[in-house]
């Protein structure tokens, strides 16, 4: 995905088709899987991992990215 598109999604905030998911202690929580399932059953959308609910970029620890 292009950086410009990601920036637009973050600027637009969360919605029915955009969800931000920060990592807690380098781990993805169960809420990510709930979100993916919900998106699959509705309109689809974007899940941005490493972005906090307020739109700030928290990032992903490179050591945790593969897992």
mmCIF file as Biopython writes it, N, C-alpha, C and O atoms, coordinates in Angstrom:
data_model
#
loop_
_atom_site.group_PDB
_atom_site.id
_atom_site.type_symbol
_atom_site.label_atom_id
_atom_site.label_alt_id
_atom_site.label_comp_id
_atom_site.label_asym_id
_atom_site.label_entity_id
_atom_site.label_seq_id
_atom_site.pdbx_PDB_ins_code
_atom_site.Cartn_x
_atom_site.Cartn_y
_atom_site.Cartn_z
_atom_site.occupancy
_atom_site.B_iso_or_equiv
_atom_site.auth_seq_id
_atom_site.auth_asym_id
_atom_site.pdbx_PDB_model_num
ATOM 1   N N  . UNK A ? 1  ? 0.860   -1.171  0.000  1.0 0.0 1  A 1 
ATOM 2   C CA . UNK A ? 1  ? 0.000   0.000   0.000  1.0 0.0 1  A 1 
ATOM 3   C C  . UNK A ? 1  ? 0.903   1.230   0.000  1.0 0.0 1  A 1 
ATOM 4   O O  . UNK A ? 1  ? 1.922   1.273   0.690  1.0 0.0 1  A 1 
ATOM 5   N N  . UNK A ? 2  ? 0.523   2.190   -0.759 1.0 0.0 2  A 1 
ATOM 6   C CA . UNK A ? 2  ? 1.321   3.402   -0.853 1.0 0.0 2  A 1 
ATOM 7   C C  . UNK A ? 2  ? 1.250   4.213   0.431  1.0 0.0 2  A 1 
ATOM 8   O O  . UNK A ? 2  ? 0.213   4.252   1.094  1.0 0.0 2  A 1 
ATOM 9   N N  . UNK A ? 3  ? 2.349   4.854   0.777  1.0 0.0 3  A 1 
ATOM 10  C CA . UNK A ? 3  ? 2.418   5.677   1.988  1.0 0.0 3  A 1 
ATOM 11  C C  . UNK A ? 3  ? 1.365   6.778   1.963  1.0 0.0 3  A 1 
ATOM 12  O O  . UNK A ? 3  ? 0.809   7.130   3.003  1.0 0.0 3  A 1 
ATOM 13  N N  . UNK A ? 4  ? 1.090   7.324   0.779  1.0 0.0 4  A 1 
ATOM 14  C CA . UNK A ? 4  ? 0.092   8.386   0.660  1.0 0.0 4  A 1 
ATOM 15  C C  . UNK A ? 4  ? -1.296  7.876   1.062  1.0 0.0 4  A 1 
ATOM 16  O O  . UNK A ? 4  ? -2.037  8.575   1.753  1.0 0.0 4  A 1 
ATOM 17  N N  . UNK A ? 5  ? -1.646  6.670   0.636  1.0 0.0 5  A 1 
ATOM 18  C CA . UNK A ? 5  ? -2.941  6.083   0.974  1.0 0.0 5  A 1 
ATOM 19  C C  . UNK A ? 5  ? -3.028  5.826   2.481  1.0 0.0 5  A 1 
ATOM 20  O O  . UNK A ? 5  ? -4.062  6.092   3.093  1.0 0.0 5  A 1 
ATOM 21  N N  . UNK A ? 6  ? -1.959  5.315   3.076  1.0 0.0 6  A 1 
ATOM 22  C CA . UNK A ? 6  ? -1.937  5.065   4.520  1.0 0.0 6  A 1 
ATOM 23  C C  . UNK A ? 6  ? -2.118  6.383   5.269  1.0 0.0 6  A 1 
ATOM 24  O O  . UNK A ? 6  ? -2.875  6.444   6.238  1.0 0.0 6  A 1 
ATOM 25  N N  . UNK A ? 7  ? -1.441  7.424   4.834  1.0 0.0 7  A 1 
ATOM 26  C CA . UNK A ? 7  ? -1.574  8.736   5.467  1.0 0.0 7  A 1 
ATOM 27  C C  . UNK A ? 7  ? -3.009  9.240   5.393  1.0 0.0 7  A 1 
ATOM 28  O O  . UNK A ? 7  ? -3.524  9.798   6.362  1.0 0.0 7  A 1 
ATOM 29  N N  . UNK A ? 8  ? -3.652  9.047   4.256  1.0 0.0 8  A 1 
ATOM 30  C CA . UNK A ? 8  ? -5.050  9.461   4.095  1.0 0.0 8  A 1 
ATOM 31  C C  . UNK A ? 8  ? -5.963  8.684   5.038  1.0 0.0 8  A 1 
ATOM 32  O O  . UNK A ? 8  ? -6.853  9.260   5.663  1.0 0.0 8  A 1 
ATOM 33  N N  . UNK A ? 9  ? -5.740  7.384   5.139  1.0 0.0 9  A 1 
ATOM 34  C CA . UNK A ? 9  ? -6.561  6.559   6.021  1.0 0.0 9  A 1 
ATOM 35  C C  . UNK A ? 9  ? -6.410  6.986   7.477  1.0 0.0 9  A 1 
ATOM 36  O O  . UNK A ? 9  ? -7.397  7.074   8.207  1.0 0.0 9  A 1 
ATOM 37  N N  . UNK A ? 10 ? -5.180  7.249   7.897  1.0 0.0 10 A 1 
ATOM 38  C CA . UNK A ? 10 ? -4.935  7.683   9.278  1.0 0.0 10 A 1 
ATOM 39  C C  . UNK A ? 10 ? -5.573  9.040   9.527  1.0 0.0 10 A 1 
ATOM 40  O O  . UNK A ? 10 ? -6.203  9.253   10.563 1.0 0.0 10 A 1 
ATOM 41  N N  . UNK A ? 11 ? -5.412  9.954   8.582  1.0 0.0 11 A 1 
ATOM 42  C CA . UNK A ? 11 ? -5.994  11.298  8.739  1.0 0.0 11 A 1 
ATOM 43  C C  . UNK A ? 11 ? -7.519  11.242  8.836  1.0 0.0 11 A 1 
ATOM 44  O O  . UNK A ? 11 ? -8.131  12.058  9.527  1.0 0.0 11 A 1 
ATOM 45  N N  . UNK A ? 12 ? -8.128  10.283  8.146  1.0 0.0 12 A 1 
ATOM 46  C CA . UNK A ? 12 ? -9.576  10.148  8.164  1.0 0.0 12 A 1 
ATOM 47  C C  . UNK A ? 12 ? -10.116 9.507   9.435  1.0 0.0 12 A 1 
ATOM 48  O O  . UNK A ? 12 ? -11.315 9.570   9.707  1.0 0.0 12 A 1 
ATOM 49  N N  . UNK A ? 13 ? -9.232  8.893   10.212 1.0 0.0 13 A 1 
ATOM 50  C CA . UNK A ? 13 ? -9.635  8.263   11.461 1.0 0.0 13 A 1 
ATOM 51  C C  . UNK A ? 13 ? -10.338 6.931   11.252 1.0 0.0 13 A 1 
ATOM 52  O O  . UNK A ? 13 ? -10.547 6.484   10.124 1.0 0.0 13 A 1 
ATOM 53  N N  . UNK A ? 14 ? -10.695 6.312   12.367 1.0 0.0 14 A 1 
ATOM 54  C CA . UNK A ? 14 ? -11.375 5.029   12.313 1.0 0.0 14 A 1 
ATOM 55  C C  . UNK A ? 14 ? -12.817 5.203   11.837 1.0 0.0 14 A 1 
ATOM 56  O O  . UNK A ? 14 ? -13.446 6.236   12.070 1.0 0.0 14 A 1 
ATOM 57  N N  . UNK A ? 15 ? -13.322 4.173   11.168 1.0 0.0 15 A 1 
ATOM 58  C CA . UNK A ? 15 ? -14.682 4.212   10.634 1.0 0.0 15 A 1 
ATOM 59  C C  . UNK A ? 15 ? -15.176 2.778   10.473 1.0 0.0 15 A 1 
ATOM 60  O O  . UNK A ? 15 ? -14.562 1.846   10.993 1.0 0.0 15 A 1 
ATOM 61  N N  . UNK A ? 16 ? -16.269 2.602   9.765  1.0 0.0 16 A 1 
ATOM 62  C CA . UNK A ? 16 ? -16.778 1.257   9.506  1.0 0.0 16 A 1 
ATOM 63  C C  . UNK A ? 16 ? -15.805 0.413   8.701  1.0 0.0 16 A 1 
ATOM 64  O O  . UNK A ? 16 ? -15.844 -0.815  8.763  1.0 0.0 16 A 1 
ATOM 65  N N  . UNK A ? 17 ? -14.933 1.071   7.947  1.0 0.0 17 A 1 
ATOM 66  C CA . UNK A ? 17 ? -14.011 0.329   7.083  1.0 0.0 17 A 1 
ATOM 67  C C  . UNK A ? 17 ? -12.537 0.574   7.389  1.0 0.0 17 A 1 
ATOM 68  O O  . UNK A ? 17 ? -11.669 0.101   6.656  1.0 0.0 17 A 1 
ATOM 69  N N  . UNK A ? 18 ? -12.246 1.299   8.449  1.0 0.0 18 A 1 
ATOM 70  C CA . UNK A ? 18 ? -10.858 1.560   8.854  1.0 0.0 18 A 1 
ATOM 71  C C  . UNK A ? 18 ? -10.731 1.322   10.351 1.0 0.0 18 A 1 
ATOM 72  O O  . UNK A ? 18 ? -11.502 1.866   11.143 1.0 0.0 18 A 1 
ATOM 73  N N  . UNK A ? 19 ? -9.756  0.508   10.732 1.0 0.0 19 A 1 
ATOM 74  C CA . UNK A ? 19 ? -9.531  0.200   12.150 1.0 0.0 19 A 1 
ATOM 75  C C  . UNK A ? 19 ? -8.037  0.294   12.428 1.0 0.0 19 A 1 
ATOM 76  O O  . UNK A ? 19 ? -7.219  -0.206  11.656 1.0 0.0 19 A 1 
ATOM 77  N N  . UNK A ? 20 ? -7.690  0.935   13.531 1.0 0.0 20 A 1 
ATOM 78  C CA . UNK A ? 20 ? -6.295  1.037   13.960 1.0 0.0 20 A 1 
ATOM 79  C C  . UNK A ? 20 ? -6.041  -0.004  15.050 1.0 0.0 20 A 1 
ATOM 80  O O  . UNK A ? 20 ? -6.872  -0.190  15.939 1.0 0.0 20 A 1 
ATOM 81  N N  . UNK A ? 21 ? -4.901  -0.676  14.981 1.0 0.0 21 A 1 
ATOM 82  C CA . UNK A ? 21 ? -4.545  -1.676  15.979 1.0 0.0 21 A 1 
ATOM 83  C C  . UNK A ? 21 ? -3.097  -1.471  16.430 1.0 0.0 21 A 1 
ATOM 84  O O  . UNK A ? 21 ? -2.164  -1.802  15.699 1.0 0.0 21 A 1 
ATOM 85  N N  . UNK A ? 22 ? -2.913  -0.926  17.633 1.0 0.0 22 A 1 
ATOM 86  C CA . UNK A ? 22 ? -1.552  -0.848  18.170 1.0 0.0 22 A 1 
ATOM 87  C C  . UNK A ? 22 ? -1.135  -2.236  18.660 1.0 0.0 22 A 1 
ATOM 88  O O  . UNK A ? 22 ? -1.979  -3.109  18.863 1.0 0.0 22 A 1 
ATOM 89  N N  . UNK A ? 23 ? 0.139   -2.426  18.841 1.0 0.0 23 A 1 
ATOM 90  C CA . UNK A ? 23 ? 0.627   -3.688  19.406 1.0 0.0 23 A 1 
ATOM 91  C C  . UNK A ? 23 ? 0.841   -3.503  20.903 1.0 0.0 23 A 1 
ATOM 92  O O  . UNK A ? 23 ? 1.412   -2.500  21.332 1.0 0.0 23 A 1 
ATOM 93  N N  . UNK A ? 24 ? 0.389   -4.457  21.691 1.0 0.0 24 A 1 
ATOM 94  C CA . UNK A ? 24 ? 0.620   -4.434  23.132 1.0 0.0 24 A 1 
ATOM 95  C C  . UNK A ? 24 ? 1.753   -5.397  23.440 1.0 0.0 24 A 1 
ATOM 96  O O  . UNK A ? 24 ? 1.641   -6.599  23.200 1.0 0.0 24 A 1 
ATOM 97  N N  . UNK A ? 25 ? 2.836   -4.868  23.969 1.0 0.0 25 A 1 
ATOM 98  C CA . UNK A ? 25 ? 4.012   -5.689  24.305 1.0 0.0 25 A 1 
ATOM 99  C C  . UNK A ? 25 ? 4.472   -6.521  23.113 1.0 0.0 25 A 1 
ATOM 100 O O  . UNK A ? 25 ? 4.923   -7.655  23.274 1.0 0.0 25 A 1 
ATOM 101 N N  . UNK A ? 26 ? 4.355   -5.949  21.918 1.0 0.0 26 A 1 
ATOM 102 C CA . UNK A ? 26 ? 4.815   -6.638  20.719 1.0 0.0 26 A 1 
ATOM 103 C C  . UNK A ? 26 ? 3.911   -7.755  20.245 1.0 0.0 26 A 1 
ATOM 104 O O  . UNK A ? 26 ? 4.296   -8.528  19.367 1.0 0.0 26 A 1 
ATOM 105 N N  . UNK A ? 27 ? 2.709   -7.859  20.810 1.0 0.0 27 A 1 
ATOM 106 C CA . UNK A ? 27 ? 1.807   -8.945  20.459 1.0 0.0 27 A 1 
ATOM 107 C C  . UNK A ? 27 ? 0.497   -8.399  19.891 1.0 0.0 27 A 1 
ATOM 108 O O  . UNK A ? 27 ? 0.025   -7.338  20.302 1.0 0.0 27 A 1 
ATOM 109 N N  . UNK A ? 28 ? -0.071  -9.122  18.960 1.0 0.0 28 A 1 
ATOM 110 C CA . UNK A ? 28 ? -1.389  -8.784  18.439 1.0 0.0 28 A 1 
ATOM 111 C C  . UNK A ? 28 ? -2.433  -9.385  19.375 1.0 0.0 28 A 1 
ATOM 112 O O  . UNK A ? 28 ? -2.354  -10.561 19.728 1.0 0.0 28 A 1 
ATOM 113 N N  . UNK A ? 29 ? -3.386  -8.591  19.765 1.0 0.0 29 A 1 
ATOM 114 C CA . UNK A ? 29 ? -4.433  -9.081  20.643 1.0 0.0 29 A 1 
ATOM 115 C C  . UNK A ? 29 ? -5.533  -9.794  19.878 1.0 0.0 29 A 1 
ATOM 116 O O  . UNK A ? 29 ? -5.567  -9.768  18.648 1.0 0.0 29 A 1 
ATOM 117 N N  . UNK A ? 30 ? -6.427  -10.427 20.611 1.0 0.0 30 A 1 
ATOM 118 C CA . UNK A ? 30 ? -7.552  -11.121 19.995 1.0 0.0 30 A 1 
ATOM 119 C C  . UNK A ? 30 ? -8.456  -10.171 19.232 1.0 0.0 30 A 1 
ATOM 120 O O  . UNK A ? 30 ? -9.159  -10.588 18.312 1.0 0.0 30 A 1 
ATOM 121 N N  . UNK A ? 31 ? -8.444  -8.893  19.606 1.0 0.0 31 A 1 
ATOM 122 C CA . UNK A ? 31 ? -9.328  -7.939  18.929 1.0 0.0 31 A 1 
ATOM 123 C C  . UNK A ? 31 ? -8.990  -7.809  17.448 1.0 0.0 31 A 1 
ATOM 124 O O  . UNK A ? 31 ? -9.865  -7.475  16.649 1.0 0.0 31 A 1 
ATOM 125 N N  . UNK A ? 32 ? -7.736  -8.067  17.064 1.0 0.0 32 A 1 
ATOM 126 C CA . UNK A ? 32 ? -7.381  -8.015  15.642 1.0 0.0 32 A 1 
ATOM 127 C C  . UNK A ? 32 ? -8.163  -9.069  14.877 1.0 0.0 32 A 1 
ATOM 128 O O  . UNK A ? 32 ? -8.704  -8.791  13.807 1.0 0.0 32 A 1 
ATOM 129 N N  . UNK A ? 33 ? -8.222  -10.256 15.411 1.0 0.0 33 A 1 
ATOM 130 C CA . UNK A ? 33 ? -8.906  -11.341 14.723 1.0 0.0 33 A 1 
ATOM 131 C C  . UNK A ? 33 ? -10.416 -11.093 14.691 1.0 0.0 33 A 1 
ATOM 132 O O  . UNK A ? 33 ? -11.084 -11.448 13.720 1.0 0.0 33 A 1 
ATOM 133 N N  . UNK A ? 34 ? -10.946 -10.487 15.743 1.0 0.0 34 A 1 
ATOM 134 C CA . UNK A ? 34 ? -12.362 -10.101 15.763 1.0 0.0 34 A 1 
ATOM 135 C C  . UNK A ? 34 ? -12.645 -9.067  14.674 1.0 0.0 34 A 1 
ATOM 136 O O  . UNK A ? 34 ? -13.666 -9.135  13.990 1.0 0.0 34 A 1 
ATOM 137 N N  . UNK A ? 35 ? -11.734 -8.113  14.524 1.0 0.0 35 A 1 
ATOM 138 C CA . UNK A ? 35 ? -11.904 -7.068  13.517 1.0 0.0 35 A 1 
ATOM 139 C C  . UNK A ? 35 ? -11.857 -7.646  12.113 1.0 0.0 35 A 1 
ATOM 140 O O  . UNK A ? 35 ? -12.691 -7.304  11.275 1.0 0.0 35 A 1 
ATOM 141 N N  . UNK A ? 36 ? -10.905 -8.506  11.850 1.0 0.0 36 A 1 
ATOM 142 C CA . UNK A ? 36 ? -10.787 -9.117  10.518 1.0 0.0 36 A 1 
ATOM 143 C C  . UNK A ? 36 ? -12.048 -9.912  10.202 1.0 0.0 36 A 1 
ATOM 144 O O  . UNK A ? 36 ? -12.567 -9.850  9.088  1.0 0.0 36 A 1 
ATOM 145 N N  . UNK A ? 37 ? -12.529 -10.650 11.179 1.0 0.0 37 A 1 
ATOM 146 C CA . UNK A ? 37 ? -13.756 -11.422 10.985 1.0 0.0 37 A 1 
ATOM 147 C C  . UNK A ? 37 ? -14.943 -10.510 10.699 1.0 0.0 37 A 1 
ATOM 148 O O  . UNK A ? 37 ? -15.738 -10.786 9.800  1.0 0.0 37 A 1 
ATOM 149 N N  . UNK A ? 38 ? -15.066 -9.429  11.455 1.0 0.0 38 A 1 
ATOM 150 C CA . UNK A ? 38 ? -16.170 -8.489  11.248 1.0 0.0 38 A 1 
ATOM 151 C C  . UNK A ? 38 ? -16.080 -7.831  9.869  1.0 0.0 38 A 1 
ATOM 152 O O  . UNK A ? 38 ? -17.095 -7.682  9.187  1.0 0.0 38 A 1 
ATOM 153 N N  . UNK A ? 39 ? -14.878 -7.439  9.457  1.0 0.0 39 A 1 
ATOM 154 C CA . UNK A ? 39 ? -14.705 -6.823  8.144  1.0 0.0 39 A 1 
ATOM 155 C C  . UNK A ? 39 ? -15.075 -7.819  7.042  1.0 0.0 39 A 1 
ATOM 156 O O  . UNK A ? 39 ? -15.652 -7.440  6.023  1.0 0.0 39 A 1 
ATOM 157 N N  . UNK A ? 40 ? -14.740 -9.087  7.253  1.0 0.0 40 A 1 
ATOM 158 C CA . UNK A ? 40 ? -15.043 -10.119 6.265  1.0 0.0 40 A 1 
ATOM 159 C C  . UNK A ? 40 ? -16.542 -10.279 6.071  1.0 0.0 40 A 1 
ATOM 160 O O  . UNK A ? 40 ? -17.006 -10.605 4.978  1.0 0.0 40 A 1 
ATOM 161 N N  . UNK A ? 41 ? -17.286 -10.050 7.126  1.0 0.0 41 A 1 
ATOM 162 C CA . UNK A ? 41 ? -18.727 -10.248 7.090  1.0 0.0 41 A 1 
ATOM 163 C C  . UNK A ? 41 ? -19.502 -8.988  6.757  1.0 0.0 41 A 1 
ATOM 164 O O  . UNK A ? 41 ? -20.731 -9.022  6.703  1.0 0.0 41 A 1 
ATOM 165 N N  . UNK A ? 42 ? -18.814 -7.877  6.533  1.0 0.0 42 A 1 
ATOM 166 C CA . UNK A ? 42 ? -19.516 -6.613  6.232  1.0 0.0 42 A 1 
ATOM 167 C C  . UNK A ? 42 ? -19.013 -6.041  4.915  1.0 0.0 42 A 1 
ATOM 168 O O  . UNK A ? 42 ? -19.183 -6.649  3.859  1.0 0.0 42 A 1 
ATOM 169 N N  . UNK A ? 43 ? -18.396 -4.878  4.985  1.0 0.0 43 A 1 
ATOM 170 C CA . UNK A ? 43 ? -18.013 -4.143  3.784  1.0 0.0 43 A 1 
ATOM 171 C C  . UNK A ? 43 ? -16.547 -4.315  3.393  1.0 0.0 43 A 1 
ATOM 172 O O  . UNK A ? 43 ? -16.118 -3.792  2.365  1.0 0.0 43 A 1 
ATOM 173 N N  . UNK A ? 44 ? -15.780 -5.034  4.195  1.0 0.0 44 A 1 
ATOM 174 C CA . UNK A ? 44 ? -14.342 -5.075  3.972  1.0 0.0 44 A 1 
ATOM 175 C C  . UNK A ? 44 ? -13.720 -3.827  4.572  1.0 0.0 44 A 1 
ATOM 176 O O  . UNK A ? 44 ? -14.413 -3.049  5.227  1.0 0.0 44 A 1 
ATOM 177 N N  . UNK A ? 45 ? -12.455 -3.627  4.366  1.0 0.0 45 A 1 
ATOM 178 C CA . UNK A ? 45 ? -11.831 -2.421  4.886  1.0 0.0 45 A 1 
ATOM 179 C C  . UNK A ? 45 ? -10.348 -2.595  5.102  1.0 0.0 45 A 1 
ATOM 180 O O  . UNK A ? 45 ? -9.713  -3.497  4.556  1.0 0.0 45 A 1 
ATOM 181 N N  . UNK A ? 46 ? -9.815  -1.704  5.915  1.0 0.0 46 A 1 
ATOM 182 C CA . UNK A ? 46 ? -8.379  -1.657  6.184  1.0 0.0 46 A 1 
ATOM 183 C C  . UNK A ? 46 ? -8.139  -1.778  7.676  1.0 0.0 46 A 1 
ATOM 184 O O  . UNK A ? 46 ? -8.792  -1.108  8.477  1.0 0.0 46 A 1 
ATOM 185 N N  . UNK A ? 47 ? -7.192  -2.642  8.047  1.0 0.0 47 A 1 
ATOM 186 C CA . UNK A ? 47 ? -6.728  -2.734  9.421  1.0 0.0 47 A 1 
ATOM 187 C C  . UNK A ? 47 ? -5.279  -2.271  9.405  1.0 0.0 47 A 1 
ATOM 188 O O  . UNK A ? 47 ? -4.426  -2.903  8.782  1.0 0.0 47 A 1 
ATOM 189 N N  . UNK A ? 48 ? -5.005  -1.177  10.086 1.0 0.0 48 A 1 
ATOM 190 C CA . UNK A ? 48 ? -3.645  -0.630  10.119 1.0 0.0 48 A 1 
ATOM 191 C C  . UNK A ? 48 ? -3.001  -1.027  11.435 1.0 0.0 48 A 1 
ATOM 192 O O  . UNK A ? 48 ? -3.348  -0.501  12.492 1.0 0.0 48 A 1 
ATOM 193 N N  . UNK A ? 49 ? -2.065  -1.951  11.362 1.0 0.0 49 A 1 
ATOM 194 C CA . UNK A ? 49 ? -1.370  -2.452  12.544 1.0 0.0 49 A 1 
ATOM 195 C C  . UNK A ? 49 ? -0.206  -1.520  12.857 1.0 0.0 49 A 1 
ATOM 196 O O  . UNK A ? 49 ? 0.545   -1.128  11.964 1.0 0.0 49 A 1 
ATOM 197 N N  . UNK A ? 50 ? -0.063  -1.171  14.130 1.0 0.0 50 A 1 
ATOM 198 C CA . UNK A ? 50 ? 0.991   -0.258  14.543 1.0 0.0 50 A 1 
ATOM 199 C C  . UNK A ? 50 ? 0.526   1.179   14.580 1.0 0.0 50 A 1 
ATOM 200 O O  . UNK A ? 50 ? 1.340   2.103   14.564 1.0 0.0 50 A 1 
ATOM 201 N N  . UNK A ? 51 ? -0.808  1.373   14.630 1.0 0.0 51 A 1 
ATOM 202 C CA . UNK A ? 51 ? -1.392  2.709   14.720 1.0 0.0 51 A 1 
ATOM 203 C C  . UNK A ? 51 ? -2.335  2.724   15.922 1.0 0.0 51 A 1 
ATOM 204 O O  . UNK A ? 51 ? -3.209  1.865   16.037 1.0 0.0 51 A 1 
ATOM 205 N N  . UNK A ? 52 ? -2.159  3.696   16.814 1.0 0.0 52 A 1 
ATOM 206 C CA . UNK A ? 52 ? -2.994  3.811   18.012 1.0 0.0 52 A 1 
ATOM 207 C C  . UNK A ? 52 ? -4.355  4.393   17.651 1.0 0.0 52 A 1 
ATOM 208 O O  . UNK A ? 52 ? -4.535  4.955   16.571 1.0 0.0 52 A 1 
ATOM 209 N N  . UNK A ? 53 ? -5.307  4.253   18.566 1.0 0.0 53 A 1 
ATOM 210 C CA . UNK A ? 53 ? -6.671  4.738   18.329 1.0 0.0 53 A 1 
ATOM 211 C C  . UNK A ? 53 ? -6.733  6.227   18.015 1.0 0.0 53 A 1 
ATOM 212 O O  . UNK A ? 53 ? -7.637  6.678   17.311 1.0 0.0 53 A 1 
ATOM 213 N N  . UNK A ? 54 ? -5.774  6.994   18.533 1.0 0.0 54 A 1 
ATOM 214 C CA . UNK A ? 54 ? -5.764  8.441   18.258 1.0 0.0 54 A 1 
ATOM 215 C C  . UNK A ? 54 ? -5.077  8.788   16.935 1.0 0.0 54 A 1 
ATOM 216 O O  . UNK A ? 54 ? -4.947  9.963   16.592 1.0 0.0 54 A 1 
ATOM 217 N N  . UNK A ? 55 ? -4.638  7.770   16.195 1.0 0.0 55 A 1 
ATOM 218 C CA . UNK A ? 55 ? -3.999  7.987   14.901 1.0 0.0 55 A 1 
ATOM 219 C C  . UNK A ? 55 ? -2.495  8.132   14.952 1.0 0.0 55 A 1 
ATOM 220 O O  . UNK A ? 55 ? -1.848  8.271   13.915 1.0 0.0 55 A 1 
ATOM 221 N N  . UNK A ? 56 ? -1.926  8.103   16.161 1.0 0.0 56 A 1 
ATOM 222 C CA . UNK A ? 56 ? -0.469  8.191   16.245 1.0 0.0 56 A 1 
ATOM 223 C C  . UNK A ? 56 ? 0.149   6.854   15.841 1.0 0.0 56 A 1 
ATOM 224 O O  . UNK A ? 56 ? -0.388  5.787   16.138 1.0 0.0 56 A 1 
ATOM 225 N N  . UNK A ? 57 ? 1.273   6.935   15.166 1.0 0.0 57 A 1 
ATOM 226 C CA . UNK A ? 57 ? 1.944   5.729   14.687 1.0 0.0 57 A 1 
ATOM 227 C C  . UNK A ? 57 ? 2.833   5.188   15.798 1.0 0.0 57 A 1 
ATOM 228 O O  . UNK A ? 57 ? 3.785   5.841   16.226 1.0 0.0 57 A 1 
ATOM 229 N N  . UNK A ? 58 ? 2.506   3.991   16.254 1.0 0.0 58 A 1 
ATOM 230 C CA . UNK A ? 58 ? 3.278   3.354   17.323 1.0 0.0 58 A 1 
ATOM 231 C C  . UNK A ? 58 ? 4.333   2.420   16.755 1.0 0.0 58 A 1 
ATOM 232 O O  . UNK A ? 58 ? 5.321   2.112   17.421 1.0 0.0 58 A 1 
ATOM 233 N N  . UNK A ? 59 ? 4.122   1.972   15.526 1.0 0.0 59 A 1 
ATOM 234 C CA . UNK A ? 59 ? 5.088   1.119   14.867 1.0 0.0 59 A 1 
ATOM 235 C C  . UNK A ? 59 ? 4.994   -0.340  15.283 1.0 0.0 59 A 1 
ATOM 236 O O  . UNK A ? 59 ? 4.177   -0.729  16.118 1.0 0.0 59 A 1 
ATOM 237 N N  . UNK A ? 60 ? 5.865   -1.131  14.664 1.0 0.0 60 A 1 
ATOM 238 C CA . UNK A ? 60 ? 5.931   -2.551  14.934 1.0 0.0 60 A 1 
ATOM 239 C C  . UNK A ? 60 ? 7.382   -2.905  15.182 1.0 0.0 60 A 1 
ATOM 240 O O  . UNK A ? 60 ? 8.259   -2.553  14.393 1.0 0.0 60 A 1 
ATOM 241 N N  . UNK A ? 61 ? 7.633   -3.596  16.273 1.0 0.0 61 A 1 
ATOM 242 C CA . UNK A ? 61 ? 8.988   -4.052  16.571 1.0 0.0 61 A 1 
ATOM 243 C C  . UNK A ? 61 ? 9.406   -5.041  15.486 1.0 0.0 61 A 1 
ATOM 244 O O  . UNK A ? 61 ? 8.719   -6.040  15.276 1.0 0.0 61 A 1 
ATOM 245 N N  . UNK A ? 62 ? 10.508  -4.789  14.798 1.0 0.0 62 A 1 
ATOM 246 C CA . UNK A ? 62 ? 10.937  -5.706  13.720 1.0 0.0 62 A 1 
ATOM 247 C C  . UNK A ? 62 ? 11.086  -7.148  14.192 1.0 0.0 62 A 1 
ATOM 248 O O  . UNK A ? 62 ? 10.859  -8.075  13.415 1.0 0.0 62 A 1 
ATOM 249 N N  . UNK A ? 63 ? 11.463  -7.349  15.452 1.0 0.0 63 A 1 
ATOM 250 C CA . UNK A ? 63 ? 11.611  -8.709  15.972 1.0 0.0 63 A 1 
ATOM 251 C C  . UNK A ? 63 ? 10.269  -9.422  16.092 1.0 0.0 63 A 1 
ATOM 252 O O  . UNK A ? 63 ? 10.217  -10.651 16.056 1.0 0.0 63 A 1 
ATOM 253 N N  . UNK A ? 64 ? 9.181   -8.661  16.235 1.0 0.0 64 A 1 
ATOM 254 C CA . UNK A ? 64 ? 7.846   -9.243  16.389 1.0 0.0 64 A 1 
ATOM 255 C C  . UNK A ? 64 ? 7.120   -9.352  15.046 1.0 0.0 64 A 1 
ATOM 256 O O  . UNK A ? 64 ? 6.093   -10.025 14.955 1.0 0.0 64 A 1 
ATOM 257 N N  . UNK A ? 65 ? 7.638   -8.706  14.015 1.0 0.0 65 A 1 
ATOM 258 C CA . UNK A ? 65 ? 6.917   -8.632  12.753 1.0 0.0 65 A 1 
ATOM 259 C C  . UNK A ? 65 ? 6.742   -10.006 12.105 1.0 0.0 65 A 1 
ATOM 260 O O  . UNK A ? 65 ? 5.679   -10.291 11.554 1.0 0.0 65 A 1 
ATOM 261 N N  . UNK A ? 66 ? 7.745   -10.842 12.159 1.0 0.0 66 A 1 
ATOM 262 C CA . UNK A ? 66 ? 7.649   -12.146 11.510 1.0 0.0 66 A 1 
ATOM 263 C C  . UNK A ? 66 ? 6.607   -13.030 12.181 1.0 0.0 66 A 1 
ATOM 264 O O  . UNK A ? 66 ? 5.870   -13.745 11.501 1.0 0.0 66 A 1 
ATOM 265 N N  . UNK A ? 67 ? 6.538   -12.990 13.503 1.0 0.0 67 A 1 
ATOM 266 C CA . UNK A ? 67 ? 5.578   -13.827 14.237 1.0 0.0 67 A 1 
ATOM 267 C C  . UNK A ? 67 ? 4.179   -13.370 14.014 1.0 0.0 67 A 1 
ATOM 268 O O  . UNK A ? 67 ? 3.243   -13.959 14.555 1.0 0.0 67 A 1 
#
